[in-house]
């Protein structure tokens, strides 16, 4: 898949402003290279000077760079324009010195890094019922449900604790004939897993169009039906919000991040059936208390908390 790469040059303060632009544009995939970080390491002697690559030393007096990667599709082009408009607005900033804000645009593709991760992705048993495997690997066992996933550039291979915690929680729930909302679907692994366990239909939602496309492709790969992908931000897009809230769900899967779960708690309460279950994951341990508090304040009752390597999944029902 092709991507547009935007490189913006700035000083360290400018990098902070640029990150604000990226957040507003919902451009999540970016990297920051700031020579002042290297200088700080050298000044504090956290890294001995002799161990620093000469090529890095040659860049220590250069401006920082922010590299933004946007998919070459309609959503990516919209985000690119929003980023460029935001950078142009920063150029009008007169109160602060933000650096040159020089911008370069180029094209790249995922051919190299899209394949490199494959050597680390092998069949992975999860919980008591699932084995997650890529298409190029075989699984000889017959005692597990095979969930075939090619995540490509989206999140969700089952190897991360947030995903495995969700699948482990999901397999103990009565799913036969249940409607499922998969919020922040990534590769579609959780929604597809629910269908393989007997769910009647899944609405898979993600703000990244590329992720939704990959999720739908993975659903076809697993030969499951009634899997619908929806791209958009439920918190800010009225049309998406109305589509999500047009029905109720017996199971809601929210493998996102703490802040989004907290913000969406009222929506989850609205669309969850009276006897339904909400599974929240993507929560780092230090944020567990905040998420629990938000869920309790919005009328949920906790039924389970699973933790693995500083990641937390919370299962709850309506109080």
VOKE-60257 format. One record per residue: residue in one letter; x, y, z of N, C-alpha, C in turn. Coordinates in steps of 0.001 Angstrom, whole numbers, padded with zeros to 6 digits, always signed. Atoms other than C-alpha are relative to their C-alpha. Layout:
BEGIN
AXYZXYZXYZ;...
//
This chain:
BEGIN
X+000842-001200+000000+000000+000000+000000+000874+001246+000000;X-000774-001237+000074+001257+003490-000813-000431+000976+001100;X+000235-001009-001019+001561+006256+001765+000612+001322-000447;X-000607-001324+000118+002165+009988+001638+000802+000247+001265;X-000837-000349-001153+005046+011031+003880+000227+001500+000009;X-000237-001433-000185+005091+014608+005162+001110+000154+001033;X-001089-000282-000937+008359+015721+006757-000002+001489+000310;X+000023-001405-000427+008235+018943+008780+001217+000261+000875;X-001185-000391-000761+011391+020643+010077-000385+001088+000992;X+000349-000985-001031+011149+022587+013327+000989-000111+001148;X-000767+000168-001229+012830+023265+016652-000850-000799+000993;X+000699+000855-000965+011804+021408+019809-001362+000564+000380;X+001297-000599-000305+009048+023880+020642-000952-000182-001172;X+000823+000194+001178+007796+023683+017088-000562-001406-000081;X+000472+001389+000002+007556+019907+017434-001242-000140+000868;X+001172+000062-000878+005137+020385+020331-001237+000560-000692;X+001125-000600+000724+002943+022652+018217-000462-000913-001136;X+000346+000894+001119+003094+020251+015279-000797-001200+000493;X+000750+001123-000550+001910+017398+017488-001460+000389+000248;X+001367-000479-000166-001142+019502+018304-000758-000007-001314;X+000607+000032+001328-001831+019856+014585-000358-001428-000389;X+000227+001394+000372-001512+016100+014089-001161-000603+000778;X+001122+000494-000808-003896+015349+016940-001317+000522-000554;X+001225-000595+000553-006466+017753+015486-000373-000636-001337;X+000243+000601+001312-006073+016144+012051-000226-001509+000089;X+000140+001449-000220-006365+012628+013575+001021-000782-000820;X-001110+000669+000678-003014+011731+012004+000817-000729+001066;X-000564+000741-001126-001887+008958+014338+001385-000559-000271;X-001244+000697+000332+001102+007519+012471+001094+001027-000325;X-001080-000958+000231+004140+009784+012893+001178-000337+000896;X-001213+000189-000799+007687+009777+014209+000696+001340+000155;X-000715-001245-000305+009834+012488+015769+001483-000315+000159;X-001448+000111-000144+013596+012808+015358+000504+001362+000458;X-000394-001281-000579+014879+015544+017673+001437-000095+000513;X-001408+000056-000431+018670+016065+017957+000217+000478+001431;X-000186-000465-001382+018180+017844+021293-000161-001143+001003;X+000110+001168-000877+017147+014507+022787+001347-000690+000135;X-001337+000593-000038+020559+013118+021819+000936+000843+000850;X-000882-000877-000754+022311+016146+023257-000266-000124+001499;X+000346+000156-001416+020426+015732+026530+000591-001284+000566;X-000597+001256-000446+021564+012116+026742+001512+000138+000196;X-001446-000198-000101+025152+013159+026096+000350+000868+001205;X-000272-000911-001113+024986+016000+028644-000161-000681+001350;X+000243+000692-001264+023601+013717+031359+000835-001270+000133;X-000884+001164+000021+026035+010941+030382-000747-001314+000194;X+000732+001266-000012+023271+008355+030203+000572-000954-001051;X-000612+000805+001047+024984+007178+027033+001440+000477-000175;X-001399-000415+000205+028812+007190+026833+000208+000499-001426;X-000226-000639+001298+030024+009389+023988+000523-000992-001023;X-000619+000932+000937+032034+006549+022446-000992-000979-000604;X+000980+000966+000480+028889+004470+021986-001026+000627-000948;X+000944-000682+000875+027061+007057+019878+000491-000063-001435;X-000348+000118+001415+027034+006450+016134+000392+001363-000568;X-000480-001258+000585+028964+009088+014178-001072+000687-000833;X+001058-000594+000831+025996+009580+011850-000974+000794+000856;X+000888-000749-000895+023873+010651+014824+000658+001301+000444;X-000702-001208-000428+026536+013106+015979-000020+001074-001080;X+000021-000961+001097+026520+014720+012562-001323+000741-000093;X+001321-000638+000103+022810+015557+012970-000365+000813+001238;X+000404-000590-001278+022908+016984+016495-000248+001503-000060;X+000234-001441+000133+022931+020586+015280-001115+000319-000998;X+001079-000217+000958+020114+020095+012778-001321+000241+000722;X+001337-000139-000551+016470+020930+013285-000615-001383+000233;X+000759+001238-000190+014104+018287+014548-000858-000257-001232;X+000873+000372+001115+011980+016414+012033-001192-000775+000536;X+001204+000777-000270+008422+015193+012324-000430-000629-001312;X+000398+000713+001218+007552+012532+009751-001390-000598+000217;X+001392+000439-000109+003863+011846+009189-000299-000922-001169;X+000329+000973+001036+002608+008814+007255-001518-000104-000127;X+001437+000000+000250-000850+008950+005662-000311-000884-001199;X+000363+000932+001065-002497+006268+003553-000443+000751-001247;X+000387-000614+001274-002995+007072-000116-001426-000434-000351;X+001418+000209+000276-006787+006949+000046-000734+001293+000334;X+000748-001240-000178-009578+009491+000416+000163+000559+001405;X-000163-000466-001368-009281+009644+004204+001402+000542+000223;X-001371-000452-000158-005505+009933+004055+000245+001350-000650;X-000172-001288+000687-005694+012776+001544-000681+001134+000764;X+000658-001019-000824-008181+014632+003741+000868+000374+001202;X-000861-000264-001147-005874+014257+006721+001248+000764-000415;X-001186-000699+000484-002893+015384+004652-000291+001484-000179;X+000352-001410+000190-004687+018584+003700-000178+000700+001340;X+000181-000593-001325-005648+019175+007333+001345+000267+000665;X-001334-000186-000563-002014+018702+008393+000691+001193-000659;X-000657-001098+000713-000723+021057+005691-000623+001338+000353;X+000674-001246-000405-003345+023661+006591+000429+000407+001404;X-000420-000290-001365-002359+023372+010242+001418+000527+000065;X-001387-000483+000043+001345+023818+009466+000046+001419-000554;X+000046-001350+000578+000540+026839+007307-000468+001007+001041;X+000469-000896-001061-001368+028337+010234+001102+000270+001016;X-001108-000194-000939+001666+027789+012467+001017+000997-000538;X-000958-000949+000583+003781+029790+010024-000406+001448+000292;X+000466-001341-000350+001650+032791+010956+000194+000333+001468;X-000244-000211-001436+002600+032343+014620+001182+000950+000180;X-001055-000997-000189+004615+035402+015689+000498+000081+001442;X-000386-000101-001409+004761+035004+019457+001146-000939+000353;X-001007+001000-000325+006991+031917+019455+000855-000317-001223;X-000880+000495+001050+009990+030761+017442-000186-001503-000085;X+000292+001421+000163+008966+027360+016080+000961-000689-000961;X-000908+000572+000976+011845+026816+013684-000458+000302-001412;X+000258-000348+001407+011737+026827+009900-001383-000441-000474;X+001275+000578+000448+008545+024714+009528+000044-000343-001492;X-000149+000460+001387+009929+023650+006155-000694-001352-000151;X+000791+001207+000214+007692+020942+004705+000392-000682-001304;X-000293+000806+001184+008544+018137+002305-001037-001113-000096;X+000991+001054+000228+006077+015694+000761+000569-001017-000974;X-000484+001066+000882+007033+012360-000744-000942-001195+000103;X+000799+001225-000044+005536+008952-001423+000881-001163+000440;X-000692+001213-000415+006532+005670+000169-001016-001133-000015;X+000947+001109-000099+005019+002226+000489+000422-000904+001137;X-000245+000854-001150+004822-000483+003096+000658-001316-000385;X-000525+001275+000496+006577-003132+001022+001083-000572+000901;X-001077+000508-000841+009567-003348+003365-000499-000374+001380;X+000407+000309-001361+008065-003062+006842-001272-000826+000063;X+001214+000817-000005+004820-004776+005805+000320-001478+000031;X-000378+001406+000032+006700-008039+005343+000953-000391+001131;X-001009+000343-000999+009435-007813+007978-000593-000615+001261;X+000594+000491-001226+007060-008443+010894-000468-001448-000130;X+000587+001322+000192+005856-011712+009347+000827-001115+000628;X-000833+001061-000569+008838-013680+010632-000280-000197+001485;X+000303+000119-001420+007577-013028+014163-001444-000435+000261;X+001415+000298-000146+003914-013963+013541-000238-001465-000348;X+000238+001429+000163+003187-017657+014056-001310-000357+000703;X+001237+000381-000683+000083-019580+015206+000112+000185+001511;X-000042-000375-001416-000771-018387+018700-001284-000439+000694;X+001182+000369-000787-003187-020230+021013-000316+001105+001010;X+000439-001022-000943-005218-017746+023062-001178-000548+000788;X+001078+000482-000843-007403-018675+026001-000193-001497-000147;X+000322+001422+000073-009159-022026+025911-000513-000418-001372;X+000719+000373+001215-010787-021847+022487+000674+000405-001306;X-000486-000562+001259-008843-019812+019921+001450-000379-000305;X-001374-000117+000459-005710-020115+017878-000026+001034-001120;X-000093-001051+001005-004808-017006+015866+001190-000320-000885;X-001103+000339+000899-002751-017686+012772-000051+000848-001266;X-000046-000692+001294-001590-015862+009638-000275-000983-001128;X+000368+000868+001123-002554-017199+006216+001139-000886-000462;X-001133+000744+000544+000954-018397+005402+000488-001108+000952;X-000388+001037-000947+001187-020675+008459-001091-001072+000078;X+000950+001096-000164-000462-024070+009073-000238-000269+001481;X+000313+000428-001362-002191-025309+012212-000574-001400-000077;X+000387+001403+000100-002467-029057+012652-001012-000415+001066;X+000904+000372-001083-004481-029065+015875-001465+000084-000420;X+001429+000019+000320-008222-029730+015842-000864+000378+001200;X+000734-000269-001228-009182-028674+019355-000282+001479+000222;X+000207-001441-000162-009357-024900+018758-000667+000611-001230;X+000584-000769+001096-011258-022384+016666+001120+000788-000676;X-001066-000688+000728-008895-021104+013977-000498+001383-000433;X+000300-001382+000352-008974-017317+013633+001144+000477-000886;X-001051-000322+000963-007035-016417+010495+000043+001505-000236;X-000117-001459+000052-005740-012865+010502+001262+000410-000756;X-001115-000718+000595-003523-010833+008193-000172+001467+000375;X+000248-001369-000468-003345-007541+010132+000555+001082-000919;X-000652-000976+000883-001158-005858+007474+000464+001194+000825;X-000471-001179-000720-000732-002284+008738-000944+000434+001105;X+000911-000357-001080-003554-002340+011301+000312-000802+001250;X-000293+000626-001285-003508-003345+014956-000891-001214+000212;X+000804+001137-000376-004620-006799+016052+000450-001320-000586;X-000448+001329+000421-002626-009989+015579-000201-001021+001109;X+000173+000880-001146-003462-011406+018997+001217-000064+000889;X-001229+000096-000772+000116-011051+020187+000073+001042+001111;X-000031-001030-001036-000520-007889+022191-000982-000348+001108;X+000816+000353-001152-001946-008254+025666-001426+000545-000090;X+001341-000596+000054-004873-005910+024972-000954-000844-000835;X+000833+000835+000867-006155-008163+022175-000273-001357+000632;X+000191+001327-000592-005575-011471+023928-000906+000067+001224;X+000888-000161-001154-007275-010176+027096-001455+000065-000437;X+001369-000097+000516-010362-009310+025043-000512-001359-000467;X+000420+001311+000492-010480-012699+023311-000242-000967+001153;X+000161+000880-001149-010027-014502+026616-001280+000317+000761;X+001238-000391-000672-012888-012511+028145-001213-000374-000838;X+001115+000227+000913-015076-012999+025075-000448-001455-000016;X+000338+001404+000213-014930-016781+024975-000859-000592+001124;X+000840+000489-001091-016769-017145+028303-001415+000569-000033;X+001314-000639+000067-019797-015117+027211-000942-000770-000927;X+000979+000613+000909-023026-016472+025663-000179+000890-001229;X-000019-000832+001204-022743-015213+022075-000999-000427-001059;X+000892+000509+001025-025263-017281+020153-001120+000996-000298;X+001051-000905+000436-027473-014911+018164+000114+001423+000500;X-000178-001321-000606-026026-011783+019818+000578+000988-001016;X-000583-001077+000798-025355-008466+018031+001189+000590+000747;X-001245-000451-000620-021834-007158+018652+000453+001311-000622;X-000648-001236+000438-020276-003696+018441+001479-000112+000314;X-001453+000055-000155-016502-003797+017878+000536+001410-000236;X-000393-001406+000090-015338-000261+018642+001520+000125+000033;X-001453-000033+000149-011799+000439+017438+000464-001348-000498;X-000104+001401+000425-011788-002734+015370+001388-000413-000462;X-001317+000390+000491-008247-002597+013947-000115-001033-001100;X+000004+001059+001009-007712-005824+012008-001319-000748-000079;X+001284+000693-000033-011226-007010+012923+000031-001274+000809;X-000195+001279-000673-009889-009853+015061-001061-000286+001050;X+000954+000248-001083-012322-009388+017962-001403-000245-000537;X+001327+000192+000589-015471-009002+015892-000116-001330-000720;X-000010+001292+000703-014525-011989+013744-000031-001140+001015;X+000023+001002-001054-013819-013994+016893-001389-000176+000573;X+001369+000071-000521-017305-013135+018171-000912-000765-000958;X+000815+000711+000986-018891-014360+014918+000326-001487-000013;X-000392+001413-000028-016900-017595+015065-000555-000704+001238;X+000585+000562-001212-018342-018095+018569-001528-000004-000042;X+001441+000099+000144-021904-017719+017281-000774+001293-000032;X+000717-001279+000069-022704-013985+017252-000758+000111-001319;X+000832-000106+001207-025393-013026+014737+000535+001032-000974;X-000497-001072+000867-023796-009818+013401+000956+000879+000773;X-001012-000875-000603-020965-007386+014036+000052+001313-000761;X-000329-001303+000569-020596-003658+013441+001394+000357+000484;X-001402-000264-000326-016843-002948+013326+000327+001447-000370;X-000201-001437+000187-015913+000732+013754+001454+000370+000280;X-001353-000508-000233-012537+002458+013415+000126+001353-000678;X-000196-001315+000614-011389+005997+012680+000929-000077-001206;X-000955+000186+001101-008804+004604+010222-000657-000817-001108;X+000639+000693+001114-010279+003705+006826+000787-001242-000410;X-000836+001139+000355-007341+001423+006101-000280-001185+000917;X+000307+001065-000956-008094-000553+009273-001341-000644-000318;X+001327+000543+000321-011763-000932+008320+000072-000885-001238;X-000141+000797+001228-010831-002157+004840+000669-001346+000303;X-000705+001230-000362-008416-004711+006339-000911-000907+000818;X+000911+000795-000816-011030-005833+008878-001021-000732-000868;X+000978+000617+000899-013597-006477+006135+000664-001120-000800;X-000739+001022+000742-010966-008392+004157+000227-001239+000867;X-000222+001122-000907-010177-010535+007204-001291-000756+000295;X+001285+000667-000205-013871-011242+007762-000290-000949-001168;X+000184+000847+001185-014078-012575+004198+000936-001203+000059;X-000994+001063-000117-010928-014611+004833-000496-001110+000924;X+000499+000968-000974-012639-016305+007792-001386-000534-000336;X+001286+000489+000488-015845-016895+005807-001129+000238+000995;X+001098-000367-000898-018037-015157+008388-000909+000995-000704;X+000994-000879+000616-021200-013298+007421-000453+001063+000993;X+000588-001069-000819-022950-010167+008689+001056+000793+000772;X-001062-000842-000558-019691-008306+009367-000004+001307-000777;X+000105-001306+000651-020133-004599+008605+001069+000938+000534;X-001019-000965-000392-017281-002080+008639-000518+001425-000118;X+000413-001407-000006-017830+001586+009483+001191+000859+000397;X-001127-000891-000272-015159+004290+009301-000496+001349+000496;X+000341-001325-000494-015430+007436+011383+000201+000100+001499;X-000185-000288-001420-015162+009045+014800-001367+000162+000650;X+001319-000022-000636-018226+008291+016906-000167+001208+000908;X+000079-001123-000928-017358+011133+019276-000195+001345-000703;X+000052-001305+000666-017229+013875+016643-000817+000017-001283;X+000727+000079+001263-019098+012652+013544-001447-000406+000274;X+001407+000243-000316-022884+012919+013899-000553-001188-000763;X+000519+001106+000807-023609+010502+011047+000477-001343+000533;X-000543+001244-000554-021305+007851+012490-000664-000318+001334;X+000649+000191-001302-022783+008366+015956-001419-000546-000177;X+001372+000448+000214-026313+007915+014612-000045-001437-000518;X-000038+001384+000486-025350+004724+012769+000319-000964+001136;X-000383+000868-001106-023695+003273+015864-001141-000146+001002;X+001048+000010-001024-026612+004202+018128-001379-000336-000556;X+001301+000310+000611-029359+003080+015724-000572-001325+000498;X+000482+001268-000549-029630-000278+017514+000732-000283+001308;X-000670+000403-001229-028627-002030+020722+000785-001284-000240;X-000922+001116+000166-025930-004641+021162+000062-000815+001279;X-000141+000869-001158-025625-007646+023431+001411-000026+000539;X-001416-000059-000390-021817-007368+023478+000627+001235-000635;X-000809-001103+000527-019632-004267+023099+001457-000297+000324;X-001439+000199-000142-015893-004728+022547+000682+001336-000254;X-000647-001312+000137-013860-001565+023140+001478-000145+000347;X-001442+000119-000189-010150-002249+022709+000634+001270-000570;X-000440-001314+000502-009108+001391+022424+001093+000531+000937;X-000891-000549-001020-007357+003594+025014-000878+000581+001090;X+000769-000437-001158-008424+004857+028416-000826+001256-000275;X+000706-001267+000208-009337+008398+027330-001244-000168-000862;X+001141+000194+000892-011626+007219+024537-001088-000823+000694;X+000982+000788-000746-013302+004603+026737-000765+000892+000970;X+000645-000925-000945-013988+007284+029357-000983+000909-000734;X+000864-000907+000762-015403+009645+026717-001226-000712-000570;X+001083+000737+000638-017565+006924+025184-000902-000746+000975;X+000794+000739-000986-018954+005489+028414-001504+000312-000102;X+001438-000260+000140-022318+007324+028022-000597-000647-001247;X+000487+000642+001231-022651+006006+024449-000131-001501+000198;X+000072+001439-000274-021858+002469+025568-001237-000322+000840;X+001183+000225-000846-024557+002753+028253-001279+000083-000839;X+001190-000211+000826-027041+003963+025634-000285-001194-000910;X+000223+001012+001036-026517+001164+023116+000115-001437+000514;X-000123+001359-000531-025861-001819+025414-001367-000502+000462;X+001258+000595-000454-028832-004130+025938+000007-000137+001521;X+000104+000028-001454-030112-004378+029509+000756-001168+000610;X-000720+001171-000514-028581-007837+029914+001351-000190-000698;X-001219+000111+000785-025546-007108+027718+001270+000148+000809;X-001318-000065-000642-021830-007066+028471+000914+000932-000787;X-001008-000892+000578-019175-004408+027831+001378-000495+000416;X-001394+000358-000268-015519-005479+027527+000889+001147-000460;X-000903-001115+000312-012996-002626+027685+001440-000470+000161;X-001415+000344-000091-009303-003124+026954+000811+001152-000583;X-000859-001082+000446-006313-001099+025778+000339+000959+001128;X-000166-000860-001171-005987+000277+029322+001308-000354+000701;X-001211+000255-000770-002593+000634+030961-000342+000039+001497;X+000325+000159-001421-002538-000257+034654-000163+001316+000765;X+000176-001244-000758-002007+003310+035963-001323+000722-000277;X+001261-000672+000335-005254+004392+034216-001221-000832+000408;X+001109+000909-000329-007355+001489+035533-001034+000692+000884;X+000922-000634-000938-008860+003497+038399-000889+001036-000661;X+000792-001031+000697-009960+006364+036138-001099-000621-000845;X+000987+000647+000869-011692+004018+033708-001110-000626+000836;X+001008+000613-000870-013437+002093+036478-000947+001061+000551;X+000825-001077-000546-014648+005348+038023-000985+000528-001035;X+000878-000503+001070-016044+006569+034683-001112-001002-000301;X+001005+001024+000277-017836+003267+034089-001045-000047+001116;X+000937-000001-001122-019374+003292+037570-000912+001219-000036;X+000783-001245+000049-020497+006913+037181-001032-000019-001121;X+000926+000082+001130-022210+005986+033907-000934-001214+000080;X+001009+001025-000217-024264+003173+035385+000404-001414-000320;X-000465+001371+000224-022095+000092+034899+000397-000650+001316;X-000456+000779-001147-021308-002656+037382+001108-000938-000474;X-001139+000829+000396-017962-004444+037234-000294-001473+000256;X+000146+001444-000173-018043-008198+036683+001327-000727-000133;X-001292+000655+000112-014385-008894+035999+001102+000964-000400;X-001188-000772+000362-010911-007379+035769+001127-000989-000267;X-001122+000869+000364-008135-009240+033936+001215+000862-000306;X-001218-000786+000203-004553-007996+033911+001123-000897-000517;X-001128+000725+000577-001483-009033+031965+001091+000994-000382;X-001155-000855+000344+001920-007296+031879-000355+001479-000054;X+000346-001426-000143+000584-003895+033011-001099+000462-000941;X+001168-000341+000801-002413-004028+030652-001238-000574+000676;X+001210+000349-000718-005983-004253+031886-001186-000118-000946;X+001286+000120+000680-009298-005523+030494-001085-000033+001070;X+001086-000120-000986-012510-004654+032347-001283-000498-000650;X+001300+000498+000468-015777-006563+031905-001065+000542+000941;X+001060-000549-000843-018991-004971+033105-001364-000151-000672;X+001379+000029+000469-022765-004973+032768-000700+001265+000499;X+000754-001116-000525-025445-002380+033365-000343-000271+001480;X+000265+000157-001444-025947-001774+037100-001502-000210+000239;
//
